[in-house]
Amino acid sequence: MKAQSSILFLALISLIVSCKKVHHATGYTGWGAYAGGKEGNRYSSNDQINLQNVSQLKVAWTYSSGDKDSANRSQNQCNPIMVDGILYGTSPKLKLFALDAATGEQKWLFDPASQDTSKKNDPMAYYKVCRGVVYWEDKDGDNKRIFYSVGQKTYAIDADNGKVIVDFGKGGYIDLTENLGRKVNSYVSGTTPGVIYKNLLIMGARVDESEDAAPGHIRAFDVLTGKLVWIFHTIPEPGEYGFKTWPDSTAWKHLGSANNWSGMALDEKRGIVYVPTGSVGGDFYGAHRKGPDLFANCLLALDAATGKYIWHYQVVHHDLWDRDLPANPNLVTLNINGKTIDAVAQMTKHGFIFVFDRTNGKPVFPINETSVPTANALPGEEPWPTQPIPSLPQPFARQHFGPEDVTDISPETHKDMLEKYNKVKYNVMFTPPSKDGDWIFPGFDGGGEWGGAALDPESKIMYISNSEMPWAQVMIDVPKNTYEHTLQGVGHAIYNKFCISCHGAELKGNGTSYPSLVNIGKKYNETQVSQIIANGRNMMPSFKQIQPDEKKALMAFVLKLPEKASDAQILAKEPPSATVNDVPYMMNGYKRFADKDGYPGIKPPWGTLDAVDLTSGKLLWKVPLGEYPELTKKGIPITGTELYGGPLVTKGGLVFVAATKDEKIRAFDKKTGKQVWEAKLPAAGYATPATYSVDGKQYVVIACGGGKIGSKSGDSYVCFALP
């Protein structure tokens, strides 16, 4: 009898363990992967918190890492994961933590600074972007690992104790600048996590968007050893599919980008990984990359085991407008005209949703190759004559910004902004960049952005946080290196090569995302500027390719440093040499169209939460998301704000989203768009919330990092639950 009881007990334990593993796989009641699950849907089947009781939500716990830096606009965009009652996430300085998901009690903390003593005196070295982490365990549950990226290093950390797994890669990490097929001197970093397929970690990377960018190839690594298992070349090499579409047969040797920085989705049953890509460097002038530029701006379907090509669809041909695919796609099963289709849906910066049969890439709804403007392009440029426009689903963002759309928040503001509007000549989407300028709308940051879309697998409705801020794209001649051969003159040439596209010819930048460098010496000393150039910070990439003498000259120009006798050795050298991809034109800085008070220069709404039915293709509703209380007090209807961070949707009838500049998290009725709850956060939640259940209790958690678009910085996670 005792033996039978023991056998039954062991069987019960086995069943519990088995159930736990199913729980990991689905991600519907937990939050076991970035975006809630490998399907990328930001969906939870938890319904304990619902329309009837959401108003009762209270703060369950708050966790603070203690490393925010308001002076330097630190950020935290992490969507944490929860596995077996443990929450894993990162801090503004990319410390990795494990918390009790029900109480917020810290279990362990890994500080990447402890692994790199060369940067111990650099307080800003780890203010980078990490939007999430990846969990893997073996079939017995004895080996549990967290993979996460700190700049160019992707670490393997023991999930039980927070220790580096030293037999992985190079003593605990893989270097993302290696195994790319050529020597890489420019920026490569992990921002959005990849996915796990069996014993493979499949990854993209963020790279520069300049003409000397690193290649953005997709790679898979062995989760145990860190060894490269396969690579897919996003700029195809000789003999590979797509190579013959490039007029320049050497493009694969010197062009870069076409990278996956925004996440991916996995059909685990079929073994297919869906990978969205960005544009080829540089972003805005393409005479050196003629043709459609495969596989840039594509949704790729690859064999997850081998990396072999299955199908692709290019969403923008020969991109001249930085129309990267900004977030992971969503996997959903649709019933269209009585036919069941396993589909993949990809939302875009420019406000469209492309839906394909995930097995073969055929569009679920017709996509029209539509003629677009090609006249008035810059000399040498060959714009592509058509661009794909979906017939359905309906666009979730406005598609045109005309003079009638200029803000009328007050008569004075309207007059001022209309004058500025008329200085930019073109307002039709896909107009080639020119010195006369064109309006990018939706803007460079979307439309849809890296927060991603939430998708309810039951209703087939997609929810998107949508920004509607116009940006001006004005091209200029690249300044020639004709400056006086002084240290500052050489530095000016270096500035024009690496910095002008973000900070502008006059160093004035545009807002906090692209800060002014005028009088930067009042904020940072020479050592600090040197560290920022070398390491990058937040969304600014590292410029480690700038050589020491060049960096010294650059700092002399930016900081207005006097020339010293020791600088003679720098001036004795030739001016900075041109690279194979140097171009004659560049954009004169990233310029939001905002009024003197910082409000968008377009009529509201400025940020919305949108619901799109993927079965009918209809836009069901859109509601303003975010508020400027000072405008509401004046009687102006709620405008919405710029948004950074995505929504999540639950079976309980709710859509949760933070993302707003007003430092709130909100819940909406997923059927109607009616707001049903809100709570104030300690800093803006520019991230995507997560929800999960522990011991039958549902929690909702959001990273409150702030730091973007003028917001104060924060370092906390706030978790909500019912009393």
ABEGO torsion letter per residue (X at the ends): XAAAAAAAAAAAAAAAAAAAAAAAAAGAABBABBGGBAAGAGBBABAABBAAAAAABBBABBBBAGABBAAAGBBBABBBBBBGGBBBBBBAAGBBBBBBAAAGBBABBBBAAAABAAAAABAAAABBBBAEBBBBBBAAGABBBBBBBBEABBBBBBAAAGBBBAABEBGGBBBAABGAGBBBABBBBBABBBBBBEABBBBBBBBBABAABBBABBBBBBAAAGBBABBBBABBBBGBBGAAABABAAAAAABBEGBBAAEBBBBAAAGBBBBBBBBBOBAABAAABBEAGOABGBBBBBBAAAGBBABBBBABBGBAAGBBBABBBBBBBBBBGGBBBBBBBBBBAAGBBBBBBAAAGBBABBBBBBBBBABGBBBGBBBBABBBBBAOBBBABBABBBAAABBAABAAAAAAAAAAAAABABABBGBBBBAAEBBBOBBAAOEBBAAEBBBBAAAGBBBBBBBBBBBBBBBBBBBBBABBBBAAAAAAAAAAAAAAAAAEAAGAEBEAABBBABGAAAABBAAAAAAAAAAEBEABBBBAABBAAAAAAAAAAAAGBBBBAAAAAAAABBBBBBBAABBABBBBEBBBBBBAAGBBABBOBABBBBBBBAAAGBBABBBBBEBBAAAAAAGBBBAEBBBBEBBBBBAAGBBBBBGBAAGBBBBBBAAAGBBABBBBBABBBBBBBBBBBBGGBBBBBBBBAEGBGGBBBBABBBBBBBX
